[in-house]
Amino acid sequence: MRKMISVLLAGVLAVNLGACSSAASKASKEAESAAPAGTTAQESGGKRTLRIAGESWQVTKLFLNEAAEAFMKDHPDVTVEVQTYADPTVVSNYSINWQKGDTPCDLVVIDGASFAEQFVTKDLIYDFDQDLKFFDTYSKDKFIPAALEMAKLHDKQYVIPVIQEVTAININKAMFKDAGLVDENGDALVPKTWDDVYEFAKKLTKTENGVVTQQGCTIQWSKDIHGTVLGILQASCGGLYQEDGITVNFQSQEFKDILAIWQKGVKEGVFSTETFADYDAGKNSYKAGKVAMLLQSGSNWVEAIPTIGEDNASVVPIPGGEENGSVGYVNGVIIPKCSPSSDLAVQFVQEQLLGEYTQTSTVNQYGKIPVITEYYNKTESPNWQNIKGSIEKAVTYPPYKDLGEFVIKCQEIFQASLVDGTDVNTTAEELQNMVNKLDK
């Protein structure tokens, strides 16, 4: 059975989403030409089409192509198309079509439930519970409670979680041992403060003829910078918000002290800036055995096992994470109300994305934490216990309508601050002013 793959790049989304046919693949266009207007997911001869969109990494690490093949095998009357969009900040472009009652996709995988807020306020996506009766055929009891909670907006289930992640520090244990950063049992020491992170990074950084050959610490400062920043706010400050409970707080002394440490680490070369230009740079260097500490999603150690070895790959909490929690986030799915195939989308989620193959494969191969209790309990590595508190006490992203703008502005402000050495107080003020202006 043939499988149709469509790739949507950011430029295509921004310019061409006004016409569904421009966003779909040639094969999808052919199917649409035989269908009545407004029923683009219906092929001639009664065959139906389910269109799924996700970022390229989600297509790979959630095994969307494999899930599509399995679903088509179980449902011969359905063709599943897998599409790709560029990054979380371009998801908002879907609303252009959805407000016109048309859609290039029926199921969208999003990188954090908060990215759905922009569609909720315009009444463009379904509530899985009230509208689609999702839990009538799939029990809530199967989910890890925290995963379902992190996927809620306004106490409603507009998002069904598929995987969960938390911000943590992936480490190379062999490098820790070589630097003497181990306890009497030979276990890697855990940095308890950001001063510790800096001091560890100094000891772990190696240079040769003025060139860094082993990086002490690489921090994710690219498109997932919100996970980094919000994670350290929660862990180190014990919360994300000012007294109003909605405005992210960049005015605390704890945050300013951490920013000063980041600036010092960057200036001295013990904190790498390679993620500025390349989102995957830190992960790739870590997997290549060139980075001792990688601060981003606490899943990357699993992906590094084939290259640095199972005995050397592990994960530890960011300072304060076990006490206060980190930032946790779910990758989940949303269904637009204008989709003609919402019933198929629900089936696909229940049968494939929440099924054993996807849930166990994603954690065993990529370290993405299952959202179904049965499969979470089957995780084999004891390393997950290192960040148990970070996971169980995690909070999620703020439900801002302008979350995409928050991400973009954080990148701009932090990267300028770290490269140019902008005064800490000035940087904090710029960040606070930016947040204050967002549509929350």
FENPEKA-V124448 format. One line per field, one symbol per residue. psi: psi as a letter, one per 20 degrees, with the letter a starting at -180 (. if undefined). burial: I if it has 9 or more other ideal C-beta (glycine too) atoms within 8 Angstrom, else O. A space follows every 50 residues. Layout:
# FENPEKA-V124448
psi = ???
burial = ???
This chain:
# FENPEKA-V124448
psi = pqppppporghgghhjiiphhhirrghhghhhhjqqpjlijprqjiqqpp ppprqhhhggijlhgghgggghghnijpppppqprgrhiihhihhgghij kqqiqipppqmphhiighhghjliqqohfhgilgihiophihqpghghgi jqpkkqmippqgrqrqpaopqohhhgghjjlqaijjqpqpphrhhggggg hghipqqokjpphopgpppokcikhhggghghggghijrhrahijhopoj iqhgghgghhgggghghijipqjhighohiggghhghjkiphpoobplih hghighhiqhiipaqrqqpighgirapqqqpaqqpqhjpjkhghgggggg hghjrgggghhhhhhijppqipgghgijphpihhhhkghhghjqraqqlq hkhghggghggggghgghgikppghgghgggghgghiqo.
burial = OOIIIIOIOIOIIIOIIOOIOIIIIOIIIOIIOOIOOOOIIIIOOOIIII IIIIIOOIIOIIIIIIIIIIIIOOIOOIIIIIIIIIOIIIIOIIIIIIOO OIIIIIIIIIIIIIIIIIIIOIOIIIIIIOOIOIIOOOOOOIIIOIIIOI IIIOOIIIIIIIIIIIIIIIIIIIIIIOIOIIOOOOOIIOIOOIOIIIOI IIIIIOIOOOOIOIIIIIIIIIIIIIIIIIIIIIIIIOIIIOOOOOIIII OIOOIIIIIIIIIIIIOOIIIIIIIIOOOOIIIOIIIOOOIIIIIIIIII IIIIIOOIOOOIIIIIIIIIIOOIIIIIIIIIIIIIIIIIIIOIIIIIII IIIIIOIIIIIIIOIIIIIIIIOOIIOOIOOOIIOIIIIIIOIIIIIIII IIIIOIIIIIIOIIIIIIIOOIOIOOIIOIIIOIIOOIOI
